[in-house]
Amino acid sequence: MTSEANRVQDVAEAVGHYTATTIPVHVEVAMDQMVLNFQEAEALLRKADSIALGPCECRAKHRRCDAPVDVCLTLNDASAQAAEARQGFRRATVDEALEILRTSHAAGLVHLAYRKPGLDVTLFCSCCSCCCGFLNTLKRFDYHDAIVASSHAAEHILEQCVGCGLCVIRCPFEAWTHVAELPTLRRERCFGCGLCVSSCPAGAIAFIPRAGACSAA
């Protein structure tokens, strides 16, 4: 099977469990997938009454990168259900979960939460665009309306930038480009994962609150 055929199959698998529904024009569709920055994810873990840890299904299946696999975290009541019913899941302490969070962030993974509108986050995974069908589709088709941004966004501090380009490499949403002497940030493409901020060696990227955004934590 060709690589293009593989990608088409992955997209089909990613959306195959959805049921087609007619949506009236001008009716807003509620989102339930959102990016968490590191601070939001950490706050959720520290608040949780209980936590379960298990494998990322996408990465366990596809193995297209060497990023850590056991990065899927369920919280509170959902953690008991996961530990009992989901293969590979087990109870985890807050300290274990925080270490997993730090490791996945260092590996350049996006903390992607799944939440029903109006309810607390009870599940989030750390995703890569090479294995995750959702992120892969978002990048491939530039369908950025399918995901909710985190409460913060990157801001380029030009006078401190050394032009290393690490932000371009680290950004999973292609918000950074490097066609001139210094990288350029396209703010409309920034989803506030914070990967560029934590990796900038010159401290040339600030992380500022997004206007009108609400934190998941």
Secondary structure in CASP SS format (residue, H / E / C, confidence):
PFRMAT SS
TARGET T0000
AUTHOR 0000-0000-0000
METHOD secondary structure of the structure
MODEL  1
M C 1.00
T C 1.00
S H 1.00
E H 1.00
A H 1.00
N H 1.00
R H 1.00
V H 1.00
Q H 1.00
D H 1.00
V H 1.00
A H 1.00
E H 1.00
A H 1.00
V H 1.00
G C 1.00
H C 1.00
Y C 1.00
T C 1.00
A C 1.00
T C 1.00
T C 1.00
I C 1.00
P C 1.00
V C 1.00
H C 1.00
V C 1.00
E C 1.00
V C 1.00
A C 1.00
M C 1.00
D C 1.00
Q E 1.00
M E 1.00
V E 1.00
L E 1.00
N C 1.00
F H 1.00
Q H 1.00
E H 1.00
A H 1.00
E H 1.00
A H 1.00
L H 1.00
L H 1.00
R H 1.00
K H 1.00
A C 1.00
D C 1.00
S C 1.00
I E 1.00
A E 1.00
L E 1.00
G E 1.00
P C 1.00
C C 1.00
E H 1.00
C H 1.00
R H 1.00
A H 1.00
K H 1.00
H H 1.00
R C 1.00
R C 1.00
C C 1.00
D C 1.00
A C 1.00
P C 1.00
V C 1.00
D C 1.00
V C 1.00
C E 1.00
L E 1.00
T E 1.00
L E 1.00
N C 1.00
D H 1.00
A H 1.00
S H 1.00
A H 1.00
Q H 1.00
A H 1.00
A H 1.00
E H 1.00
A H 1.00
R C 1.00
Q C 1.00
G C 1.00
F C 1.00
R E 1.00
R E 1.00
A E 1.00
T C 1.00
V H 1.00
D H 1.00
E H 1.00
A H 1.00
L H 1.00
E H 1.00
I H 1.00
L H 1.00
R H 1.00
T H 1.00
S H 1.00
H H 1.00
A H 1.00
A C 1.00
G C 1.00
L C 1.00
V E 1.00
H E 1.00
L E 1.00
A E 1.00
Y E 1.00
R C 1.00
K C 1.00
P C 1.00
G C 1.00
L C 1.00
D C 1.00
V C 1.00
T C 1.00
L E 1.00
F E 1.00
C E 1.00
S E 1.00
C E 1.00
C C 1.00
S C 1.00
C C 1.00
C C 1.00
C C 1.00
G H 1.00
F H 1.00
L H 1.00
N H 1.00
T H 1.00
L H 1.00
K H 1.00
R H 1.00
F H 1.00
D C 1.00
Y C 1.00
H H 1.00
D H 1.00
A H 1.00
I C 1.00
V E 1.00
A C 1.00
S C 1.00
S C 1.00
H E 1.00
A E 1.00
A E 1.00
E E 1.00
H E 1.00
I C 1.00
L H 1.00
E H 1.00
Q H 1.00
C C 1.00
V C 1.00
G C 1.00
C C 1.00
G C 1.00
L H 1.00
C H 1.00
V H 1.00
I H 1.00
R H 1.00
C C 1.00
P C 1.00
F C 1.00
E C 1.00
A C 1.00
W E 1.00
T E 1.00
H C 1.00
V C 1.00
A C 1.00
E C 1.00
L C 1.00
P C 1.00
T E 1.00
L E 1.00
R C 1.00
R H 1.00
E H 1.00
R H 1.00
C C 1.00
F C 1.00
G C 1.00
C C 1.00
G C 1.00
L H 1.00
C H 1.00
V H 1.00
S H 1.00
S H 1.00
C C 1.00
P C 1.00
A C 1.00
G C 1.00
A C 1.00
I E 1.00
A E 1.00
F E 1.00
I E 1.00
P E 1.00
R C 1.00
A C 1.00
G C 1.00
A C 1.00
C C 1.00
S C 1.00
A C 1.00
A C 1.00
END
